[in-house]
Amino acid sequence: MSTNHPDPEATGADAPHLDFAGTTPYEDYVHADVLTHLQHLCSDDPGEMVFLVTTQVMELWFTVIVHEWETATRALREDRIPVARDALKRSLRELEALNESWRPLAGLTPAQFNSYRGSLGEGSGFQSAMYRRMEFLLGDKSASMLVPHRGTPRVYAELEKALGEPSLYDETLALLARRGYAIPEAVTGRDLTKRYEPSSEVEAVWAEIYSAADQNDELVRLGELLTDVGELVWRWRNDHLVATRRAMGSKTGTGGSAGVAWLEKRATKNVFPELWTARSHV
């Protein structure tokens, strides 16, 4: 006797379409079956699953944020400030979601982390290519960070391209220069493959912009959005530092990194530095 009785709630005129010849349209668009079968555990510890999935979720958020910042960068180059602002606003919500990703990992004890840490081998978050593209878009450039990706030609080529392109802040300063502000040639014509270094002249420009009578000026609002981005990046780095401290103390990190010492150094750095220091002169 068949037990395949239709669900009364799934029948009738208002019932959803359930019978598809192949995969569902949802699957065709989202590829959920691919996403939910990418987890290949390397230990018997049940806690490894949340570590792996959380890391994969972070990679997806990196991808979205890179998309938003590249959109904003192009828009600034084309003097389309409203488009850039919209992309930056979306990225703020995405950065908040990214930062919340630390929550499942933040309470790991050293023993819990050690139970599957060995499965990571030489794997480390600083090897993330998409996170590196985020850093490059923030102006934190370093050619040496391409080295881990030499064995992956497509990824290496994407990072090499990103290394030589203007960052989000570079395009912001280029926009200010086109608007007549005194951004020095040493800044607008700098070697884009190098890390951005603070400039007292740029600081003076931001102080001038922030001293404007109209605090609703589009450049003030753009500066505030970039400051919001910078604050959430700082929070990301600090949350990473705290989670690592709790899980492994001051031990050497996976992949040979300096672990907490490396993260402490990163946490002291502000992105878009003059947007922070200029406030002392307003």
ABEGO torsion letter per residue (X at the ends): XBABBBBAAABEAABBBABBABBBAAAAAAGAAAAAAABBBABABAAAAAAAAAAAAAAAAAAAAAAAAAAAAAAAAAGBAAAAAAAAAAAAAAAAAAAAAAAAAAABBAAAAAAAAAAAEABBAAABAAAAAAAAAAGBBBAAAAAAAAABAAAAAAAAAAAABBBAAAAAAAAAAAAGBBBBAAAAABBAABBBBBBAAAAAAAAAAAABABAABAAAAAAAAAAAAAAAAAAAAAAAAAAAAAAAEABBBBGGBAEAAAAAAAAABBBGAAAAAAAAAX
